[in-house]
Every structure is written in C-alpha cells, then in structure tokens.
Amino acid sequence: MQEDIIDLIRAQQASLSLEDRKPPEHKPQMLLIGCVDARLNPKIDIGIPDGGAIIHRNIAAMVRSRPDPGDIAGTGVAASLEFAINVMNVKHIVVMGHTDCGGIRACLEDNHTHDTQSIRKYLTPLEPVRDDVVAHGGDITAQARAMEQAAVRQSVDNLMTYEVVQEALGDGRVDIHGWVINTATKRIMALDIKTGVFSLLG
C-alpha cells in the first residue's frame, strides 16, 4: 500500500532543522515554462541550481498568443514574462513540453465530459496543431509525439507576440528555446528556431 503523500511530507519536515539560515541567492538566468505533470521536477531533471530559474507551470506547457487588454486568460504567462525579463533580467526563456503528456493526449483524443469542460476550453488553442498532426496520419502514439513537438513550436511562436519578448529579443537581452523532455529518460530534444527541427540537446 502506497504511503500517503502528506505523511511523507510531514516526516520530511520533522527531519529539518529549525535553525534560521540565509536562503539561496535569487538570481535566475532562465524563465522555464513547463508542464504541471507530477513526474517531472524541472530543477532536478535538468540540473537547475537553487535560485537559477523562474518556473511557470501549466497544463501542456502552453503559451497562448498575447491576450487582448482586459482578457484575463493569458495574464499568468504575460506577468511571468514581464517579471522574468524586466525585473529579474533573465537571459533565457525556455518552453519545455514533455513526452506522454496528458494534456496533449486529451487534446488528441477529444474525449470530453462535463467533468473536463474547463480542460477542453483551456486546450482550444492547440486544436489547429492537433488537426494538422492528425491530417498527417499515424497511430495515436506517433501523433502524440508529433504533437508534443508541434505544441512547443506553437508556444515559441506565441512568445513572439508579447511586446516584452519582442523588445528583449530586439535588444539582444534574451534567447528563446523550445524543448521536449523525455519523461522517462530526461533527455531533451531541442528546437532549432530557424528550421523548426528538433534534435538531441548536448
């Protein structure tokens, strides 16, 4: 029987010192936009030191196009971009999707119920990507792999619609990266922004 997660956290907390100490320095060089998948720990999986990255997570690591004024839907990403670029002066913005993504699979299968209507609405921006991937054929696994990469391409393109990103790119202050991390091996496929092709990082 699996031990309850709150009990595990409580035990870990009990083992920690109460001694007051200085926290790690907060000097992030990167904004990482990743997925909420519970199998991923971006800091550990890709070797980010404490204080080294701002991490913004959502379902399918999705970046919508810049929201219109008054549209609350995309302000979470917009706020993270402004904070990372204009306040913390990060050098890199990374969109990191992953293999076996539940959000991607949900969009592909489009099996929606009343219980998942908010998820379906959230995933709407990925529908053109899905339609293009499905039109190219293949089984569901092949389509999921193709869509994982296509979704990152779309999110990278959407980053370019934000004025704060455009200005930082124009000034040479940031670099944009698109990655798909393998959930099992933690190896990263990196997007060549110019060609749209993914290849192993490192």
Secondary structure as the mmCIF struct_conf table of DSSP 4:
data_model
#
loop_
_struct_conf.conf_type_id
_struct_conf.id
_struct_conf.beg_label_comp_id
_struct_conf.beg_label_asym_id
_struct_conf.beg_label_seq_id
_struct_conf.end_label_comp_id
_struct_conf.end_label_asym_id
_struct_conf.end_label_seq_id
HELX_LH_PP_P HELX_LH_PP_P1 GLN A 2 ASP A 4
HELX_RH_AL_P HELX_RH_AL_P1 ILE A 5 ALA A 14
TURN_TY1_P TURN_TY1_P1 SER A 15 SER A 15
BEND BEND1 LEU A 16 LEU A 16
HELX_LH_PP_P HELX_LH_PP_P2 LYS A 22 GLU A 25
STRN STRN1 MET A 30 CYS A 35
TURN_TY1_P TURN_TY1_P2 ALA A 38 ARG A 39
HELX_RH_AL_P HELX_RH_AL_P2 PRO A 42 ILE A 46
TURN_TY1_P TURN_TY1_P3 GLY A 47 GLY A 47
HELX_LH_PP_P HELX_LH_PP_P3 ILE A 48 PRO A 49
TURN_TY1_P TURN_TY1_P4 ASP A 50 GLY A 51
BEND BEND2 GLY A 52 GLY A 52
STRN STRN2 ALA A 53 ASN A 58
HELX_RH_3T_P HELX_RH_3T_P1 ILE A 59 ALA A 61
HELX_LH_PP_P HELX_LH_PP_P4 ARG A 64 ASP A 68
TURN_TY1_P TURN_TY1_P5 PRO A 69 GLY A 70
TURN_TY1_P TURN_TY1_P6 ALA A 73 GLY A 74
HELX_RH_AL_P HELX_RH_AL_P3 THR A 75 GLU A 82
HELX_RH_PI_P HELX_RH_PI_P1 PHE A 83 VAL A 87
BEND BEND3 MET A 88 MET A 88
BEND BEND4 LYS A 91 LYS A 91
STRN STRN3 HIS A 92 HIS A 98
TURN_TY1_P TURN_TY1_P7 THR A 99 ASP A 100
HELX_RH_AL_P HELX_RH_AL_P4 GLY A 102 GLU A 109
HELX_RH_3T_P HELX_RH_3T_P2 HIS A 114 THR A 116
HELX_RH_AL_P HELX_RH_AL_P5 GLN A 117 TYR A 122
TURN_TY1_P TURN_TY1_P8 LEU A 123 LEU A 123
HELX_RH_3T_P HELX_RH_3T_P3 THR A 124 LEU A 126
HELX_RH_AL_P HELX_RH_AL_P6 GLU A 127 ALA A 135
TURN_TY1_P TURN_TY1_P9 HIS A 136 HIS A 136
HELX_RH_AL_P HELX_RH_AL_P7 ILE A 140 LEU A 159
TURN_TY1_P TURN_TY1_P10 MET A 160 THR A 161
BEND BEND5 TYR A 162 TYR A 162
HELX_RH_AL_P HELX_RH_AL_P8 GLU A 163 GLY A 170
TURN_TY1_P TURN_TY1_P11 ASP A 171 GLY A 172
STRN STRN4 ASP A 175 ILE A 181
TURN_TY1_P TURN_TY1_P12 THR A 183 THR A 185
STRN STRN5 ILE A 188 LEU A 191
TURN_TY1_P TURN_TY1_P13 ILE A 193 THR A 195
STRN STRN6 PHE A 198 LEU A 200
#
